[in-house]
Amino acid sequence: MKRILTLDLIAQTPGLDSIRQQIMTETRRTVYAKVLDIHAAQWDTASQKSLSPAWHLSVFFADFRGESVAEVAGKRYEVYRTHGSGDYIELYLGEKVG
């Protein structure tokens, strides 16, 4: 049985506030994703970036625009790897360790 969920993809772009200090502006979009299994090799890839793998998702290729942050069920994760194949792209999400 396929498990489908919604996630927010969050783009972060630098900008300036009213007193010209640099801030990060976030733009979020909600997309649908299919949940995939996390394989053992992902633990090695994620740990190299001080992350613990949390999600392996597949989204429609046109829905992903290179965002580096995603939010699933109210919790933020870093997109530490992507893998494209055809109409879909796989996103690997992890959370900081330590």
N, C-alpha and C positions, 0 to 999 in steps of 0.2 A: 504494500500500500504506500503510495506516495504521500509525503507530508509536505504541505505547502504552508508558508507563512508570509507575513509582510515584514519588511524591514525598511528603515530610513537610511538612505545613503546621504552622507553629509560631506559637502564640499567646503573646504576652508580656504578663504582667500584673504591676503593681507589688505588692510585698509587703514584709514586714519580717522580718529575720533574728532570731536569738536575742538579739542586743543592740540590737534595735530600729532597725537601720540599714535604709534602703530598698534593696531588691534587686529585680531582675526575675526572676519565676518563669516558666519556659517549659513549655508543654504542647504535645505534638506528636501529630499523627495522620497515619497513612499513607493516602493515597488514590491512585486511578488517574487518569491524565491522558492525553489524546491530544495529540501534538506537532503544532503548526501552524507555518506559515512566518512568519518575521519580515520585515515589510515595511519599506521604506525610511523611511516616515514615523515608525516607531518609534525610529529613531536620533535624530530631533529631539526627540521626547517624552522619551526617556530622558536625553539630554544636558542637558536643562533641569534635571534633578535630579542631575547629576553621576554618571550611571550609564551603563553600556554594556549594551544589551539582550542577554540571554543566552538566554532561553526565551520562547516564546509557546505557552501550553498551554490546553487546554479540559478542564474538570472538571465533574462533575455538580453542579448548582446547590446541592443540599442538603449537599454535602461541603465547601463553602467557607463559613466563618463569619467572614470579615473579617480573617483572619490577615495580618500584615504581613511575615512572613518565611517562606521556603520553602527546603527543602533537597532538591537533586537530586544523586544519586550522591555523597553525602558533602560537597557544596559548598553553602554558604549563599548565598541571593539575597534581594534585597528585592522585594516585590510592589509595583511602582510604578504599576500601572494595572489596572483590571478592566473588563470589558464583558460585561454579561449579555444573553443572548438565549435565551428559552425554557427548556428543561430544563438548559441548560449555561451556564457562565460562563467567559469567557476571562480568563486570568491572564497578565500581562506581567511577567517576572522580569528583574531587572538586577543587575549587580555594580558596586560603587564603582570609580570611575576615579581614579587618582592617589594 
